[in-house]
Amino acid sequence: MSDIEEATNQLADVNLHENQRSVQVTESDLRSESELLVTIGATVPTGFEQTAADEVREKLGSSCKISRDRGKIYFVISVESLAQVHCLRSVDNLFVVVQEFQDYQFKKTKEDILKDFEELAGKLPWSDPLKVWKINTSFKKKKTKRKKINQNSSKGKINNGKDNNKIDETGIKEFHDSALDSHILDYYENPAIKEEISTLVGDDLASCKDETDESTRQETEPQVLKFRVTCNRAGDKHCFTSNEAARDFGGAVQDYFKWKADMTNFDVEVLLNIHDNEVIVGIALTEESLHRRNITHFGPTTLRSTLAYGMLRLCDPLPYDIIVDPMCGTGAIPIEGATEWSDCFHIAGDNNPLAVNRAANNISSLLTKSQIKEGKPSWGLPIDAVQWDICNLPLRTGSVDIIVTDLPFGKRMGSKKRNWNLYPACLREMGRVCTPGTGRAVLLTQDTKSKSQPVADLFCCWPLRFLALSGMRHVWRKVDTVWVNIGGLRAAVYVLGRTPQPSTLQNTMGKEELLSNAKHEDA
């Protein structure tokens, strides 16, 4: 049985109130929408395009094209996979491609080029991308409503201790507005539709009735959409600016659709991406970057969750691995790891008590979010936050499988002069606690040398240079290097492998003891 048939049957099994208005959705209608193929574009951390492409191929079964403009990938999906795209961990922003021009022929004068942009708006195939945008907007609204329902249900159970299985007709209507939308929405929430319906509380649904009625009126009444055009341009051979292109192209879009222009409070964001002779027109599917999903308490150098995910994928975690971030900051790396690799144990440590406190608060916020989503108490996450000295970790020799950390650049935190002493000491202690032979480390740091210099020279990049200074070249070996851009700073992610050479430093705590004594962070 296909996913669409299963979603239709699940909805049909629910007993509707005799006076309730139902929406008739045929299987052929569902198939026509779900089988619509569209091209999705995604912005990703610069340098991790291949990592993001691997995730798309692994989770969606789609091959990716990596754009010449670094930091973007493109892949084709069916509409029913749209919600799964929003669950990708390596992407920042999403958009549906309206049309792509691989070799756009620009005219010689600015006036002719801008006139071509004006004429282009009326020639583009807007129909299917706008369908995707509408479906995307629809199930995002439904997701928000269901979150409020689960939040109120959770409060009711805690305050009253009662379990009322009464189902309000307003709640039923939300699940029947569109079988396709419900099918897509289920990827965000509990996939067991019947089980979720049985846990809804009638009083909580009734409290949302006014909001639902208002939303229904807005859907039935004709409404003029607000829009804006954002132009992203790269290349030094253009005789026009990004603002000029967005202005003229946006004016033509407004004339074509009769939409209202609004630069801040907009419904539709049209994207005009120009890279040399490549032009891609798209419609944004995300209102804000997906990298903000986990962090609520920010520090001076908070790492993006998408970048943290890319670093974790480089070390290929296995079940039951112990993964440590000895300089965790706000805990972005271990929190991302605990969310995606829940069969591993993650330790977030830092010498700064403020950083440890931020990490603990972020862990607590994530647990609360999980409880609201599931509508019941959570058992916690396989993660703990500890304050320690990076140069003297309270871990026994060889007790850690993976080390993933963002080393201080010496810009906002610390200084380059201090790093000359800090880095060798860190590498020695990491080598001690990491398992010989199978252990690995992924380190993010700013690279001060030119990429054109031979990497074989151990003094051409910071971690390898410090390996030589700290006498640890026999303990660590370089496996791979990924060049990235962090807030305009050129940086590198170094993947190191632990050699079989045992450490001669004294141990403190064993791996089995660490697992048995570890305490999960409670909400």
C-alpha positions in Angstrom: 0.0 0.0 0.0 1.4 3.4 -1.0 1.9 6.2 1.6 -0.9 8.2 0.0 -3.4 5.3 0.2 -2.4 4.7 3.8 -2.9 8.4 4.7 -6.3 8.3 3.0 -7.4 5.1 4.8 -6.3 6.5 8.1 -8.4 9.6 7.6 -11.4 7.6 6.4 -11.3 5.4 9.6 -12.1 8.4 11.8 -15.8 8.7 12.8 -17.0 12.1 11.8 -19.8 14.0 13.6 -23.0 13.7 11.6 -23.3 17.5 11.2 -19.7 18.0 10.4 -18.7 19.4 7.0 -16.2 17.0 5.4 -13.9 17.6 2.5 -14.0 15.0 -0.3 -10.5 14.1 -1.5 -10.1 11.5 -4.2 -7.1 9.3 -4.6 -6.5 10.6 -8.1 -6.3 14.1 -6.8 -3.8 13.0 -4.1 -1.7 11.3 -6.7 -1.7 14.2 -9.1 -0.4 16.5 -6.4 2.0 14.0 -4.7 3.6 12.9 -8.0 4.5 16.5 -9.0 8.2 16.7 -9.4 10.0 19.9 -8.5 13.6 21.1 -8.2 14.6 22.2 -4.7 17.5 24.5 -4.0 19.2 24.6 -0.6 21.8 26.9 0.9 24.4 25.0 3.0 27.5 26.0 5.0 30.2 26.8 2.5 32.5 23.9 2.1 30.0 21.3 3.2 28.2 21.0 -0.1 29.2 17.4 -0.6 28.2 16.5 2.9 24.8 18.0 2.3 24.5 16.1 -1.0 25.3 12.9 0.8 22.6 13.5 3.4 20.0 14.2 0.6 21.0 11.0 -1.2 20.8 9.0 2.0 17.5 10.3 3.3 15.6 11.3 0.2 17.2 9.0 -2.4 17.8 12.0 -4.8 21.1 12.9 -6.5 22.3 16.4 -6.1 23.9 19.0 -8.3 26.4 21.2 -6.5 26.2 24.8 -7.8 29.2 26.7 -9.1 28.2 29.3 -6.6 29.6 27.5 -3.5 27.1 27.0 -0.7 24.1 25.8 -2.8 22.9 22.4 -3.9 19.9 21.4 -6.1 17.9 18.2 -6.2 14.6 16.9 -7.6 11.9 15.5 -5.3 8.1 14.7 -5.4 5.8 17.1 -3.4 5.0 14.4 -0.9 8.7 14.5 0.2 8.6 18.2 0.9 8.3 17.9 4.7 11.3 15.5 4.8 13.3 18.2 3.1 12.6 20.5 6.0 14.0 17.8 8.3 17.4 17.8 6.6 20.1 18.7 9.2 22.7 20.2 6.8 20.7 22.9 5.0 20.2 26.5 6.0 17.5 27.8 3.7 15.2 26.1 1.1 13.6 27.4 -2.1 11.8 25.9 -5.1 13.3 26.5 -8.5 11.1 28.3 -11.0 13.6 28.1 -13.8 17.3 27.8 -14.3 19.4 29.4 -17.0 22.8 27.7 -17.3 24.2 30.2 -19.8 22.2 33.4 -19.7 23.1 35.8 -22.4 23.4 39.3 -20.9 23.1 42.3 -23.2 25.9 44.8 -23.4 24.2 47.7 -21.8 22.6 48.0 -18.4 19.3 49.3 -19.8 18.9 46.3 -22.1 19.8 43.8 -19.3 17.2 45.3 -16.9 14.6 45.4 -19.7 15.3 41.7 -20.3 14.7 41.0 -16.6 11.3 42.8 -16.8 10.3 40.7 -19.8 11.5 37.5 -18.1 8.9 37.7 -15.3 6.0 37.0 -17.7 7.8 34.1 -19.5 8.6 31.9 -16.4 6.6 28.7 -15.5 5.3 29.9 -12.2 2.4 27.4 -11.8 4.1 24.4 -10.3 6.5 26.3 -8.0 3.5 28.4 -6.6 1.6 25.1 -5.9 4.6 23.9 -3.9 4.8 27.2 -2.1 1.1 27.1 -1.2 1.4 23.5 0.1 4.5 24.4 2.0 2.8 27.4 3.6 -0.4 25.4 4.4 1.3 22.6 6.4 3.5 25.0 8.2 0.4 26.8 9.5 -1.1 23.5 10.5 2.1 22.5 12.3 1.9 25.7 14.3 -1.8 25.0 15.3 -1.0 21.5 16.3 1.9 22.7 18.4 -0.4 25.0 20.3 -2.9 22.1 20.8 -0.2 19.8 22.2 1.1 22.6 24.4 -2.3 23.2 25.9 -2.9 19.4 26.2 0.3 19.0 28.1 -0.6 21.8 30.5 -4.0 20.3 31.1 -2.6 16.9 31.9 -0.1 18.3 34.4 -2.6 20.6 36.1 -5.7 18.4 36.2 -4.3 14.9 35.9 -7.3 14.0 33.7 -7.3 12.2 30.3 -10.3 13.3 28.3 -10.5 11.6 24.9 -13.3 13.7 23.6 -12.7 15.0 20.1 -13.9 18.4 19.0 -15.1 18.8 15.5 -12.8 21.8 15.0 -9.8 19.5 15.6 -11.2 16.9 13.2 -11.5 19.5 10.5 -7.9 20.3 10.9 -7.0 16.8 10.0 -9.4 16.7 7.0 -8.7 19.9 5.2 -6.4 18.1 2.9 -5.2 14.5 3.0 -2.0 15.4 1.3 -1.3 18.2 3.7 -1.9 15.8 6.6 0.3 13.2 5.1 3.1 15.8 4.7 2.6 17.2 8.2 3.0 13.8 9.8 6.7 13.8 9.1 7.0 16.7 11.6 4.9 15.1 14.3 3.9 11.6 15.5 3.2 9.5 12.4 0.5 7.6 14.2 -2.5 9.7 13.2 -5.1 7.8 15.1 -3.0 7.6 18.3 -2.4 11.4 18.2 -6.1 12.1 17.7 -7.0 10.0 20.7 -4.8 12.1 22.9 -6.2 15.5 21.9 -8.3 17.2 24.6 -11.6 18.7 23.6 -11.4 21.8 25.8 -8.0 22.6 24.3 -9.3 22.3 20.8 -12.2 24.5 21.7 -9.9 27.2 22.9 -8.3 27.3 19.5 -11.7 27.5 17.7 -11.8 31.3 17.3 -8.3 31.3 15.8 -9.3 28.5 13.4 -12.5 30.3 12.3 -10.5 33.4 11.6 -8.0 31.4 9.6 -10.9 29.9 7.6 -12.3 33.3 6.8 -8.9 34.4 5.6 -8.7 31.4 3.3 -12.2 31.9 1.8 -11.9 35.7 1.3 -9.8 36.9 -1.7 -6.5 38.2 -0.4 -3.8 40.1 -2.3 -0.4 38.5 -1.5 2.6 40.6 -0.4 5.9 39.9 -1.9 9.5 41.0 -2.3 12.4 40.1 -4.6 15.8 39.3 -3.3 18.7 39.3 -5.7 21.9 37.4 -4.8 24.6 38.3 -7.3 28.2 37.0 -7.6 30.7 37.9 -10.4 32.7 40.9 -11.6 31.5 41.1 -15.2 28.0 42.5 -14.4 27.3 46.2 -15.3 24.3 46.3 -12.9 23.8 46.0 -9.2 21.8 43.6 -7.2 19.4 46.3 -6.1 18.8 47.4 -9.7 18.1 43.8 -10.8 15.7 43.2 -7.9 13.9 46.5 -8.5 13.2 46.0 -12.2 12.5 42.3 -12.0 10.3 42.9 -8.9 8.3 45.6 -10.7 7.6 43.1 -13.6 6.5 40.4 -11.1 4.1 42.9 -9.4 2.6 43.8 -12.8 2.2 40.2 -13.8 0.6 38.9 -10.6 -0.9 42.1 -9.2 0.7 41.4 -5.9 1.6 44.1 -3.4 5.3 44.9 -2.7 6.4 44.8 0.9 10.0 44.5 1.9 9.4 43.4 5.5 6.0 41.8 6.0 5.8 39.7 2.9 4.1 36.4 2.1 6.2 35.4 -1.0 9.9 35.9 -1.4 11.0 35.6 -5.0 14.8 34.9 -5.4 16.9 36.0 -8.3 20.3 34.2 -8.0 22.9 35.3 -10.4 26.4 33.8 -10.5 28.5 34.9 -13.6 26.3 33.7 -16.5 24.1 31.4 -14.4 20.7 32.8 -13.5 18.2 30.9 -11.2 14.8 32.2 -10.3 13.2 30.6 -7.2 10.6 31.0 -4.4 11.7 30.8 -0.8 10.3 28.0 1.3 11.8 29.0 4.7 11.2 32.2 6.6 14.4 31.9 8.6 17.5 29.7 8.5 17.0 26.1 9.7 20.3 26.4 11.6 18.5 28.1 14.5 16.6 25.0 15.4 18.4 24.0 18.6 20.0 27.0 20.2 18.1 29.4 22.4 20.9 30.8 24.6 23.6 32.3 22.4 27.3 33.1 23.2 29.8 35.3 21.5 30.9 32.5 19.1 27.9 30.2 18.7 28.4 27.6 16.0 25.7 27.1 13.4 23.8 23.8 13.9 24.2 23.0 10.2 27.9 23.3 10.5 28.0 21.2 13.6 26.1 18.5 11.8 28.5 18.6 8.9 31.5 18.2 11.3 29.8 15.2 13.1 29.1 13.5 9.7 32.8 13.7 8.9 33.7 11.5 11.9 31.0 8.8 11.0 29.7 8.0 14.5 28.9 4.4 15.3 26.3 3.2 17.9 27.4 3.5 21.5 30.3 5.8 20.6 31.3 8.3 23.3 31.6 11.7 21.6 33.2 14.6 23.4 33.3 18.4 22.7 35.9 19.6 25.2 35.4 23.3 24.2 31.6 23.2 23.7 30.6 26.9 24.1 26.8 26.9 23.9 26.8 23.2 23.2 25.8 23.3 19.5 27.9 20.3 18.5 26.9 17.8 21.2 23.2 19.0 21.1 23.1 18.4 17.3 24.8 15.0 17.9 22.3 13.9 20.6 19.4 14.9 18.3 20.7 13.0 15.3 22.8 10.2 16.8 20.8 9.3 19.9 22.5 5.9 20.1 25.7 7.6 21.1 26.6 9.4 24.3 27.6 13.0 24.1 29.6 15.1 26.6 29.7 18.9 26.4 32.5 20.4 28.4 34.1 23.8 28.8 36.3 25.7 31.3 34.0 28.7 31.3 31.1 28.4 33.7 29.0 30.8 31.6 29.5 28.6 28.6 28.6 25.4 30.5 25.5 27.2 31.9 24.4 28.2 28.3 24.9 24.7 27.1 22.8 23.3 30.0 20.1 25.8 29.2 20.1 24.8 25.6 19.8 21.2 26.5 16.9 22.0 28.8 15.2 24.0 26.1 15.5 21.1 23.7 14.0 18.7 26.2 11.1 21.1 26.8 10.6 21.4 23.0 10.5 17.6 22.7 8.0 17.3 25.5 5.7 19.8 23.9 6.0 18.1 20.5 5.2 14.6 21.9 2.7 15.9 24.4 4.2 13.7 27.2 7.3 13.8 29.5 10.6 13.0 27.8 13.1 10.4 29.0 15.8 12.9 28.2 18.7 12.9 25.8 22.0 11.0 25.8 24.0 14.2 26.7 25.6 15.8 29.7 27.3 19.1 30.4 30.5 19.4 32.5 32.9 22.1 33.5 36.5 21.1 33.2 40.0 22.0 32.2 40.7 21.1 28.5 44.3 20.5 29.4 43.5 18.0 32.2 40.3 16.2 31.3 38.7 14.0 34.0 38.6 11.0 31.6 40.6 7.9 31.6 43.1 7.2 28.8 41.5 5.7 25.7 37.9 6.2 27.0 36.7 8.5 24.2 35.8 7.4 20.6 35.3 10.7 18.9 36.3 14.3 19.7 34.6 17.1 17.7 35.2 20.7 18.7 35.4 24.3 17.5 38.9 25.6 18.5 39.2 29.3 19.4 40.2 31.4 16.4 41.9 34.0 18.6 39.5 36.7 17.3 36.4 37.1 19.6 37.7 34.6 22.1 41.3 34.3 23.3 44.2 35.4 21.2 46.6 33.9 18.6 49.4 34.3 21.0 47.6 32.2 23.7 46.6 29.6 21.1 50.3 28.8 20.5 50.4 27.4 24.0 46.8 26.2 24.1 46.7 24.1 20.9 49.7 21.8 21.7 48.3 21.1 25.2 44.9 20.4 23.8 46.2 18.0 21.2 48.3 16.1 23.8 45.2 15.7 26.1 42.9 14.8 23.2 45.5 12.1 22.2 45.5 10.7 25.7 41.7 10.3 26.1 41.0 9.2 22.5 41.0 5.4 21.8 44.2 4.3 20.0 43.7 2.9 16.5 40.0 3.7 16.1 39.6 7.2 17.7 39.2 10.2 15.5 39.0 14.0 15.9 37.3 16.7 13.9 38.7 20.2 14.6 37.5 23.5 13.3 40.0 26.4 13.3 41.1 29.4 11.3 43.8 28.7 8.7 46.4 31.4 8.5 48.2 30.1 5.4 47.4 30.1 1.8 45.5 27.1 0.5 47.9 26.9 -2.4 50.7 25.9 0.0 51.5 22.1 0.0 49.5 20.4 2.7 52.1 17.7 3.0 54.2 20.3 4.9 53.2 19.8 8.5 53.8 23.5 9.2 51.3 24.9 6.6 48.2 24.7 8.8 47.5 25.2 12.5 46.6 21.8 13.9 49.4 20.0 12.0 51.9 22.6 12.9 51.0 22.2 16.6 51.2 18.4 16.2 54.9 18.9 15.4 55.3 21.5 18.3 53.6 19.2 20.8 55.5 16.1 19.7 52.2 14.3 18.8 52.8 13.4 15.2 53.1 9.8 16.2 49.7 10.0 17.9 47.6 11.9 15.3 47.5 11.6 11.5 45.7 13.9 9.1 42.8 12.2 7.2 41.0 15.0 5.4 40.6 18.8 5.2 37.4 20.8 4.5 37.8 24.5 3.7 34.9 26.6 5.1 33.9 30.2 5.5 32.8 31.3 9.0 31.4 34.8 9.2 33.8 36.0 6.5 36.8 34.3 8.1 38.6 31.6 6.1 38.7 28.5 8.2 39.3 24.8 7.9 37.9 21.6 9.4 40.6 19.0 10.0 39.8 15.3 10.3 42.5 13.5 12.4 42.8 9.8 13.0 44.2 8.4 16.2 47.2 6.1 15.6 47.6 2.8 17.4 50.5 4.3 19.4 49.5 4.3 23.1 49.7 7.4 25.2 52.2 7.5 28.0 50.2 10.0 30.1 48.5 8.9 33.3 44.8 7.9 33.1 42.0 8.8 35.5 38.6 7.3 34.5 37.6 4.3 32.3 35.1 4.1 29.5 32.8 1.7 31.4 32.9 3.8 34.5 32.2 6.9 32.5 29.1 5.3 31.0 27.9 4.1 34.4 28.4 7.4 36.1 27.1 9.7 33.4 24.0 11.5 34.3 21.5 12.6 31.7 20.6 16.3 31.7 17.0 16.6 32.9 14.6 19.3 31.9 
